[in-house]
């Protein structure tokens, strides 16, 4: 039998109860008043075994008996106002037989432990077969409860007219692709997010009022990819021909040094021939003619000049290479003079900043 229905406002929520965005206190007061007005103590209706009704189709007598036993056990807990414990037993009974009367009692438990959204779903299923399985009085009671709960909840309808759209509400997927989804929700704030590859994500914060109804149409726009071509300016430290001119100077020095050295070698060879003619048996330094000694000294100086020019050409070549590396083109930003004002209690002035590199 279904026990006397109670609405206990001191019952604490059980684990997993939905608390966020619960309806205002005035709605619960209204629910309490309705309960007192229409649910006076009375004899209860039995859950009768049957094999011919839509709600008993496919349920064996063994399952029906198991549901009866669990239902009776839950009713005892219900009468003791142990709503969370009674709800657990009713849910076990529903696994055996999803009878509207068991769902009704479970819904009342959910109301007392502050789970209006789940209670509304249970009442919807309890009323699915009309008044016959509940009886006229309990059917009217269930309708009254449902009406009061609907005043504390809100209805959201989500419409998507685009394929491949994925819609989430508070992090839970509710719709994929084209279609319409109607939801009963707790009043309060909710987050609606719609995504699709290649489209701009749509995220909306919804503030839903109790007893209200809102329709939200999802329409995503394609992402626009803008390619911005940035003009980059290049510059060199010096004119392009400067390093090359230095390199040409290095080559000229090397060639000049080679010419001087070769001329010096020729003079040394001439000196050797004259020395051999003047001193066939060999001479001491004092015996060598003065003119011949002058020719030797001049030849050796020329040789030294040639070698010195080679060394200088090598140094200038290294310098030309360094200048070429330093003069490579490099990107530069547009440089503009920057003017700023300086205002302090004891000073008023300005600054001008110029960038050269």
C-alpha positions in Angstrom: 0.0 0.0 0.0 1.0 3.6 -0.5 1.6 5.3 2.8 0.3 8.7 3.9 2.2 11.3 1.9 4.3 13.7 3.9 6.3 16.7 2.9 9.1 17.0 5.5 10.8 20.4 5.3 13.5 19.3 7.9 14.7 16.3 5.9 18.3 16.7 4.8 19.3 16.0 1.2 20.9 12.6 0.6 24.1 12.1 -1.3 24.0 13.2 -4.9 20.9 15.4 -4.5 20.8 18.3 -6.8 21.0 21.5 -4.9 22.4 24.1 -7.4 19.9 26.7 -8.5 17.0 25.3 -6.4 13.7 27.1 -6.5 12.8 29.9 -4.2 11.5 29.3 -0.7 8.1 30.5 -1.6 7.7 27.6 -4.1 8.3 25.1 -1.3 5.8 26.9 0.9 3.3 26.6 -1.9 4.1 22.9 -2.2 3.5 22.4 1.5 0.2 24.2 1.4 -1.0 22.1 -1.6 0.1 18.9 0.3 -1.9 19.8 3.4 -4.9 20.8 1.3 -5.2 17.7 -0.9 -3.4 14.9 0.8 -5.2 14.1 4.0 -4.7 10.7 5.7 -6.8 8.0 4.1 -6.8 4.3 3.2 -4.1 3.4 0.6 -4.5 1.6 -2.7 -2.9 -1.7 -3.3 -0.5 -2.5 -6.1 -2.4 -5.4 -7.7 -0.7 -8.1 -9.7 -1.8 -8.2 -13.3 -0.6 -9.6 -16.6 -3.0 -7.6 -18.9 -2.1 -4.0 -18.4 0.5 -2.0 -20.3 2.6 -1.4 -17.1 2.7 -5.1 -16.4 3.5 -6.3 -19.9 6.6 -8.5 -19.9 6.8 -8.6 -16.0 6.6 -12.1 -14.6 4.7 -13.0 -11.4 8.0 -13.7 -9.7 9.2 -10.1 -10.5 5.9 -8.7 -9.4 6.1 -10.5 -6.1 9.7 -9.3 -5.6 8.5 -5.7 -6.3 5.6 -6.1 -3.8 8.0 -7.2 -1.0 10.4 -4.4 -1.6 7.5 -1.9 -1.9 6.2 -2.9 1.5 9.6 -2.6 3.0 10.0 0.8 1.5 6.7 1.9 2.8 7.7 1.1 6.4 10.7 3.4 6.1 8.6 6.0 4.4 6.2 6.0 7.4 9.2 6.6 9.7 10.2 9.6 7.5 13.4 7.9 6.4 12.9 9.1 2.9 16.5 8.5 1.6 16.4 4.9 2.8 12.9 4.4 1.4 13.9 5.8 -1.9 16.8 3.3 -2.2 14.3 0.4 -1.6 11.8 1.9 -4.1 14.5 2.1 -6.8 15.3 -1.6 -6.2 11.6 -2.4 -6.6 11.4 -0.4 -9.8 14.1 -2.7 -11.3 11.8 -5.6 -10.8 8.6 -3.8 -11.9 8.3 -0.3 -13.1 4.9 0.3 -11.6 3.4 3.9 -11.5 2.5 3.6 -7.8 6.1 2.8 -6.8 7.3 5.7 -9.0 4.8 8.0 -7.2 6.0 7.1 -3.7 9.7 7.5 -4.9 8.8 10.9 -6.3 7.4 12.0 -2.9 10.7 10.8 -1.3 12.7 12.9 -3.8 10.6 16.0 -3.0 11.3 15.6 0.7 15.1 15.2 0.1 15.1 18.3 -2.1 15.6 16.8 -5.6 12.7 18.5 -7.5 14.1 17.8 -11.0 14.4 14.0 -10.5 11.0 14.1 -8.7 9.4 15.7 -11.7 10.8 13.0 -14.0 9.5 10.3 -11.7 6.0 11.9 -11.6 6.0 12.2 -15.4 6.5 8.4 -15.7 4.0 7.7 -12.9 1.3 9.6 -14.9 2.2 8.0 -18.2 -0.6 5.4 -18.1 -3.3 7.7 -16.7 -5.4 7.3 -13.6 -6.0 3.5 -13.8 -2.8 2.2 -12.1 -2.8 4.9 -9.4 -6.5 5.4 -8.7 -8.3 8.6 -9.1 -7.2 10.2 -5.9 -3.5 9.4 -6.2 -3.6 10.4 -9.9 -5.0 13.8 -8.8 -2.3 14.1 -6.1 0.4 13.3 -8.7 -0.9 15.9 -11.1 -0.9 18.5 -8.3 2.6 17.7 -7.3 3.7 17.9 -10.9 2.1 21.3 -11.4 3.8 22.7 -8.3 7.2 21.2 -9.3 6.8 22.7 -12.8 6.4 26.1 -11.1 9.8 25.7 -9.4 11.7 24.4 -12.5 12.3 25.9 -15.9 12.0 24.6 -19.5 14.8 25.0 -22.0 14.4 24.1 -25.7 17.6 23.9 -27.8 17.2 24.0 -31.6 20.1 23.2 -34.0 19.7 23.5 -37.7 23.3 22.8 -38.7 25.0 19.4 -39.1 27.9 18.2 -37.0 27.2 20.8 -34.2 27.9 19.5 -30.7 25.9 21.2 -28.0 26.8 20.9 -24.3 24.9 22.2 -21.3 26.9 22.6 -18.1 29.6 20.3 -19.5 27.2 17.6 -20.5 26.4 16.7 -24.2 22.7 17.2 -25.0 22.6 17.4 -28.8 24.7 16.5 -31.8 23.8 17.7 -35.3 20.4 18.9 -36.4 17.5 18.5 -34.0 15.6 19.8 -31.1 16.1 19.0 -27.4 13.7 20.0 -24.7 15.0 19.9 -21.1 13.6 20.5 -17.6 16.2 22.3 -15.5 16.6 23.8 -12.1 16.2 27.5 -12.1 19.4 29.5 -12.0 22.5 30.0 -14.1 23.5 27.5 -16.8 26.2 27.5 -19.5 25.3 26.5 -23.0 28.2 25.8 -25.4 28.0 24.9 -29.1 31.1 23.8 -31.2 31.8 22.6 -34.7 35.1 22.2 -36.5 35.9 25.2 -38.7 33.2 27.3 -37.0 33.3 29.9 -34.2 32.4 28.4 -30.8 29.2 29.8 -29.3 29.1 30.1 -25.5 26.2 31.6 -23.6 25.5 32.1 -20.0 21.7 31.5 -19.4 19.9 32.8 -16.3 16.7 30.8 -16.2 13.8 31.9 -14.1 11.6 29.4 -12.2 8.5 28.5 -14.0 9.8 30.0 -17.2 10.3 28.7 -20.7 13.0 29.7 -23.1 14.0 28.5 -26.6 17.6 28.8 -27.8 18.5 28.4 -31.5 22.1 27.4 -32.3 23.6 29.0 -35.4 27.3 29.0 -35.8 29.3 31.1 -38.2 32.4 30.0 -40.1 35.8 31.0 -38.9 37.4 33.7 -41.0 41.1 33.1 -41.5 42.8 36.4 -42.4 46.3 36.2 -43.9 48.1 39.4 -43.1 51.1 40.0 -45.3 53.6 42.0 -43.3 55.9 44.1 -45.4 59.5 43.8 -44.1 62.1 46.4 -45.0 65.7 45.4 -45.4 68.8 47.6 -45.2 72.6 47.5 -45.1 75.0 49.3 -42.9 76.9 50.7 -45.9 76.5 50.7 -49.6 76.8 47.3 -51.1 80.0 48.1 -53.0 82.0 49.1 -49.9 83.1 45.6 -48.9 83.8 44.7 -52.5 86.0 47.8 -52.9 88.1 46.8 -49.9 88.4 43.3 -51.3 89.5 44.7 -54.7 92.1 46.8 -52.8 93.4 43.6 -51.1 93.8 41.9 -54.5 95.6 44.9 -55.9 98.0 45.0 -53.0 98.7 41.3 -53.4 99.4 41.7 -57.1 101.6 44.7 -56.5 103.6 42.9 -53.8 104.1 40.0 -56.2 105.4 42.3 -58.9 107.8 44.0 -56.4 109.0 40.6 -55.1 109.6 39.2 -58.6 111.6 42.4 -59.5 113.7 41.9 -56.4 114.4 38.3 -57.3 115.5 39.4 -60.7 117.9 42.0 -59.1 119.3 39.3 -56.8 120.0 37.0 -59.8 121.8 39.9 -61.6 123.8 40.6 -58.4 124.8 36.9 -58.2 126.0 37.0 -61.8 128.1 40.3 -61.3 129.5 38.9 -58.0 130.6 35.7 -59.8 132.4 37.8 -62.4 134.0 40.2 -60.0 135.1 37.7 -57.5 135.6 34.3 -59.2 137.7 33.1 -56.3 135.5 34.7 -53.7 135.9 38.1 -51.9 135.8 39.4 -48.4 133.0 42.0 -47.8 135.6 44.8 -48.1 136.8 43.5 -51.4 133.3 43.6 -53.0 132.9 46.7 -55.2 130.7 49.5 -53.7 128.3 49.6 -56.6 127.8 45.8 -56.4 127.1 46.1 -52.6 124.5 48.8 -53.4 122.8 46.6 -55.9 122.5 43.8 -53.3 121.1 46.1 -50.7 118.5 47.5 -53.1 117.4 44.0 -54.2 116.9 42.8 -50.6 114.8 46.0 -49.8 112.6 45.3 -52.8 112.1 41.7 -51.6 111.1 43.0 -48.2 108.6 45.5 -49.7 107.0 42.7 -51.7 106.6 40.5 -48.7 105.2 43.4 -46.7 102.6 44.1 -49.4 101.5 40.5 -49.3 100.9 40.7 -45.5 99.0 43.9 -45.9 96.9 42.4 -48.7 96.0 39.5 -46.4 94.9 41.8 -43.6 92.8 43.9 -46.0 91.2 40.7 -47.4 90.2 39.7 -43.8 88.7 43.1 -43.3 86.8 42.9 -46.6 85.3 39.6 -45.4 84.2 41.1 -42.1 82.7 44.1 -43.8 80.8 41.8 -46.2 79.3 39.8 -43.2 78.4 43.0 -41.3 76.8 44.5 -44.4 74.3 41.6 -45.0 70.7 42.8 -45.5 68.7 42.8 -42.3 65.0 43.4 -41.5 64.3 46.7 -39.8 61.1 48.1 -38.4 59.9 51.5 -39.4 61.6 54.0 -37.2 59.9 57.1 -36.2 60.8 59.8 -33.8 59.1 59.2 -30.5 57.9 62.3 -28.6 56.8 62.0 -24.9 55.8 64.6 -22.3 57.1 64.6 -18.8 54.9 66.1 -16.1 56.0 66.2 -12.5 55.2 68.6 -9.6 58.5 70.4 -10.2 59.1 69.9 -13.9 57.3 70.1 -17.2 59.2 69.0 -20.3 59.4 66.6 -23.2 61.7 64.0 -24.7 62.5 63.2 -28.4 63.8 59.7 -29.1 65.5 58.8 -32.5 66.5 55.3 -33.5 69.5 54.9 -35.8 70.0 51.1 -35.8 
